[in-house]
Amino acid sequence: MIDRRHPGQMREVKVRHLRPVAPALPAAAPTFEALFDQHARYVWTTLRRLGARPTELEDLTHDVFLQVFRHLADFDFERPVKPWLFGFALRVASQDKRLARRRPEVAHDMDDVSGAAPSALEELLAEERRALARAALDDIELNRRAVFILHELDGCTMPSIAEGLAIPLATAYSRLRLARADFEKAARRLRARQRDHE
């Protein structure tokens, strides 16, 4: 530093050095195998909730993870993983619906596996509730349903949903509000239909 009292002369300026704080390092990205092991069931369930046919769920889950594998290097693992995976599942489910390949289905479900063996009546009631919820979900338009599932069922925050689906936050909130109304309306209609058949 130049000494103003004696121009042209340098003086030593002591600078107090602080110990540098190391930046937070990003969490190590999991391997593809670890990602598959941790989230395959989530993707399977998400596809089911998006209306995928049970006979296609295994193939569609593999399709989702094929896309995940291709884009694994692009993802910032400091962000939540579920909205990112959901985006792939939504695109795969949408494409499958457009193809509209209809085949006879075998009824089976992997939702809500529990360790304790419920009574036959509890099992029947739980299955009826799941069937009603799935039917009500099927009545929600797909883009609204995506936000509804991510927020209400997966517990994702609205900002992470908006980022994961690449939509404005206000749009995400609007879709959630409309989806909730659609779900309630569909559930009331389906319950009324059940009562009429009893």
Backbone hydrogen bonds, N-H to C=O, Kabsch-Sander energy under -0.5 kcal/mol:
donor,donor_aa,acceptor,acceptor_aa,energy
3,D,9,Q,-2.5
4,R,2,I,-0.6
9,Q,6,H,-2.0
11,R,1,M,-1.9
14,K,12,E,-0.6
15,V,13,V,-0.5
16,R,14,K,-0.5
17,H,15,V,-0.7
22,A,20,P,-0.6
35,L,31,T,-2.4
36,F,32,F,-2.7
37,D,33,E,-2.7
38,Q,34,A,-2.4
39,H,35,L,-2.0
40,A,36,F,-2.1
43,V,39,H,-2.4
44,W,40,A,-2.6
45,T,41,R,-2.8
46,T,42,Y,-2.6
47,L,43,V,-2.7
48,R,44,W,-2.0
49,R,45,T,-2.5
50,L,46,T,-1.8
51,G,48,R,-1.5
52,A,47,L,-2.5
56,E,53,R,-2.0
57,L,53,R,-0.8
57,L,54,P,-0.7
60,L,56,E,-2.8
61,T,57,L,-2.5
62,H,58,E,-1.9
63,D,59,D,-2.1
64,V,60,L,-2.4
65,F,61,T,-2.2
66,L,62,H,-1.8
67,Q,63,D,-1.8
68,V,64,V,-2.4
69,F,65,F,-2.4
70,R,66,L,-1.7
71,H,67,Q,-1.3
72,L,68,V,-0.7
72,L,69,F,-0.7
74,D,71,H,-1.2
75,F,71,H,-0.6
75,F,72,L,-1.0
77,F,75,F,-0.8
79,R,76,D,-2.2
84,W,80,P,-0.6
85,L,81,V,-2.6
86,F,82,K,-3.0
87,G,83,P,-1.8
88,F,84,W,-1.3
89,A,85,L,-2.4
90,L,86,F,-3.0
91,R,87,G,-1.9
92,V,88,F,-2.5
93,A,89,A,-2.8
94,S,90,L,-2.5
95,Q,91,R,-2.3
96,D,92,V,-2.3
97,K,93,A,-2.3
98,R,94,S,-2.1
99,L,95,Q,-1.8
100,A,96,D,-1.3
101,R,96,D,-0.6
102,R,100,A,-1.0
103,R,101,R,-0.5
107,A,105,E,-0.6
108,H,106,V,-0.5
123,E,119,S,-2.6
124,L,120,A,-2.2
125,L,121,L,-2.7
126,A,122,E,-2.6
127,E,123,E,-2.3
128,E,124,L,-2.2
129,R,125,L,-2.3
130,R,126,A,-2.5
131,A,127,E,-2.7
132,L,128,E,-2.4
133,A,129,R,-2.6
134,R,130,R,-2.9
135,A,131,A,-2.4
136,A,132,L,-2.5
137,L,133,A,-2.6
138,D,134,R,-2.4
139,D,135,A,-0.8
139,D,136,A,-0.7
140,I,137,L,-1.8
145,R,141,E,-3.0
146,A,142,L,-2.1
147,V,143,N,-1.3
148,F,144,R,-2.5
149,I,145,R,-3.0
150,L,146,A,-2.3
151,H,147,V,-2.4
152,E,148,F,-2.8
153,L,148,F,-0.7
153,L,149,I,-1.3
154,D,149,I,-2.3
155,G,151,H,-0.6
156,C,150,L,-2.8
161,I,157,T,-2.0
162,A,158,M,-2.8
163,E,159,P,-2.3
164,G,160,S,-2.7
165,L,161,I,-2.6
166,A,162,A,-0.6
166,A,163,E,-0.7
167,I,162,A,-2.4
172,A,168,P,-2.0
173,Y,169,L,-2.4
174,S,170,A,-2.2
175,R,171,T,-2.8
176,L,172,A,-2.2
177,R,173,Y,-2.4
178,L,174,S,-2.4
179,A,175,R,-2.6
180,R,176,L,-2.6
181,A,177,R,-1.8
182,D,178,L,-2.5
183,F,179,A,-2.9
184,E,180,R,-2.5
185,K,181,A,-2.3
186,A,182,D,-2.6
187,A,183,F,-2.9
188,R,184,E,-2.5
189,R,185,K,-2.2
190,L,186,A,-2.6
191,R,187,A,-2.5
192,A,188,R,-2.3
193,R,189,R,-2.1
194,Q,190,L,-2.2
195,R,191,R,-2.4
196,D,192,A,-2.0
197,H,193,R,-1.2
198,E,194,Q,-0.6
198,E,195,R,-0.9
